[in-house]
């Protein structure tokens, strides 16, 4: 049942002659288009910094079960035992049957999970604003480059974001039936919450949102009835029939994907939560052209990274959201319903609270806004609701033709930017900073080494052109800045990884932390996007040839 007001439902096709369901069909077409793009491009994406350790974690969790709980490597694998393995174990299981490579399979799975996030944004937008708002929400999220690019190779933040948007959707759908929500809806919320907790313990936020929603709904009913007893009764019933069943369903789902939590179902999840709350990162992170300690960030770090990662249109609509809300309240076309008011409040709260809390406690952050990707689907929904209201106004305006034309031009330009960035869409910055070229040197670009796959292929082409038919008869030593697997996975058989950078004939480095300047050498291949350097390949053979004999021997042939 849609939470949109009757007027909102009627206006969902304002200005168009299409039947209402066409917006639902368009949403389906959009999802099919994105699915097709996934199948065509999923092998274009590189291996990010965290993927290797997450891959092994998934293997160890799967072996934990296949060994009859005797293989305990998952319980002490680096610090990943603090995370659930809902994504990683599923990927490990698929890799036992997949015809693709290990990481290609992970990328395919991750991308389709990200597609579920686009569908979730569409469903949430539809629930709050009608079918047209749902289509726009799905479209906005699909065209958010940071989300689009990370869908393929982010094993934590994308699955978590998908879980959060679907959880908010199910919370909104609970509202009409409170304090006695249907068991089926509570069960869906419990399963989604359990899967989200099975990725990251931060999914406990969902129970906080649920508790807040139940409290506000009970007070709403009590105020409407002008009886305090109604508040207590409604709250008690909703806790018994909503919060408790959701918790009882979510917790076993979480435990299934989290072996370490199984050993102490209460203490270990709380310990993981405490660990992340006091996370340490003893390095500096790039912000506004300077490196600042991750433990002593300016309050603006996270808000600025989020704002610069949003497409201009979404950013504008987000800025107009308070104005649209105030205008709607003043016009008072219809009395506000509990479902509509609390649903919109929850949407805003689920965006503002996590970001505000992180700023307030001076959370340790790095990699830009990566840990807060889960707010992007919700932001897309807010922008879609505002866009839906504006389209209503445009339908009655003589300027609508010009407005639609401008939107079409902007959309084409934005899509062209995403095409030019492919497969590094996640390095996108909007025009407030001058795009990726303007962000170069001031904000993080390819911090996860996604561009290393292209760098390796570029090096191989260079050497094939140099050696011709003799290429495979020579071995070449290659060093890598950062995660070796991000490059070594794509090495031809005659590329040999060496950990000693100074001894390598070739050095592959991204621009993160000035790593591209760590060694001298001749640049022979550069990965650039829209004028910004992402990574470089340095030829160090001349330097090694001029070095003393021991160094030349260490460098290989």
Buried (B, 14 or more C-beta within 10 A) or exposed (E): EBBBBEEBBEBBBBBEEEEBEBBBEBBBEBBEEBBEBBEEBBBBBBBBBBBBBBBBBBBBBBBBBEEEEEBBBBBEBEEBBBBBBBBBBBBBBBBEEBEBEBBBBBBBBBBBBBBBBBBBBBBBBBBBBBBBBBBBBBBBBBBBBBBBBBBBBBBBBBBBBBBBBBBBBBBBBBBBBBBEBEEEBBBBBBBBBBBBBBBBBBBBBBBEBBBBBBBBBBBBBBEEEEEEEBBEBBBEBBBEBBBEBBBEBBBEBBBBBBBBBBEEEEEBBEBBBEEBEEBEEEEBBBBEEEEBEBBEBEEEBBBBBBBBBBBEBBBEBBEBBEEBBEEBEEEEEEEEBBBBBBBBEBBBBBBEBBBEEBBEEEBBBBBBBBBBBBBBBBBBBBBBBBBBBBBBEBEEEEEBEEBEEEBEEEBEEBEEBBEEBBBBBBBBBBEBBEBBBBBBEBBBBBBBBBBBBBBBBBBBEBBBEEBEEEBEEEEBBBBBBBBBBBBBBBBBEBBBBBEEBBBBBBBBBBBBBEBBEEBEBEEBBBBBBBEBBBBBBBBBBEBBEEBEEEBBEBBBE
